[in-house]
Amino acid sequence: MATENHDIFFMIIGGTIVLLLLLCFIISFLFVYKARQERHKHDMQEIKKQYDQEILKTQLEIKEQTLKNISEEIHDNVGQVLSLAVLNLSALEFKDAEKASQKVDNITRLIEKAVSDLRNLSKTMDASNIAQVGLAAIIQFELEMLEKTGMYKTAFTLSGTEKRLTASREIVIYRIVQESLNNVMKHAQATSVEVALVFSATHLVIDMADNGRGFDITNTNKGPIHRNGAGIKNMTNRATLIGGELTIKSVPSYGTRVLLTVPYTADTIHH
């Protein structure tokens, strides 16, 4: 009888120890799980914070580029046209009605051109609001402004039905396109620029190509697209930020092609 009681006692002790160990394990597991959950929550908040900061930075860059374009347009185009109008006005002689009429016609045409250019500048400011105009319209407008310089032939093609993405993603996409076009103007020595937008069933694809001098893609640290801080890494990081992929193909003397692919997901489509 004593032996049986002794065995029962040890069984109770053993069971209690096992239960205590199990309880300690469960408590430890809950603490670890809670800590990991908090760390994950913190990491997600940091990622969102970085994402928001990058979007804000991109918006500021777009506004800065837009203001720079407007400033250059006023200086190089509108200012010169109005100066010519003033010169014609100062040379106006009312004694000769025929000559005066011709000069008035010239002044009228110059002022009409200045007004037209100012309207285009107004469109440029409106175009910076991607949410209103959409990606296709704003990219097409960028190419029109590029061709207006007289230095490039541009072509724009749109395939499929445009699907609107979230505003933050469209801002990043536009900035990538803007950076690519800026690199063409600064470094490529190109005469032709083509941009194609393809809205497929699952992806948005933006294909940008120029006929410039190209560069060695294996040596991006010295490649023309890397200069002035507008590097491949910056564009690639922005593509990754919105769940996309950026591919750059270039051969010296044979131009450069930039391909941006952004898949449609529940998070990327504008509802």
Secondary structure, 3 states (H helix, E strand, C coil): CHHHHHHHHHHHHHHHHHHHHHHHHHHHHHHHHHHHHHHHHHHHHHHHHHHHHHHHHHHHHHHHHHHHHHHHHHHHHHHHHHHHHHHHHHCCCCCCHHHHHHHHHHHHHHHHHHHHHHHHHHHHHHHCCHHHHCHHHHHHHHHHHHHHCCCCEEEEEEECCCCCECHHHHHHHHHHHHHHHHHHHHHHCCCEEEEEEEECCCEEEEEEEECCCCCCCCCCCCCHHHHHHCCHHHHHHHHHHCCCEEEEEECCCCCEEEEEEEECCCCCECC
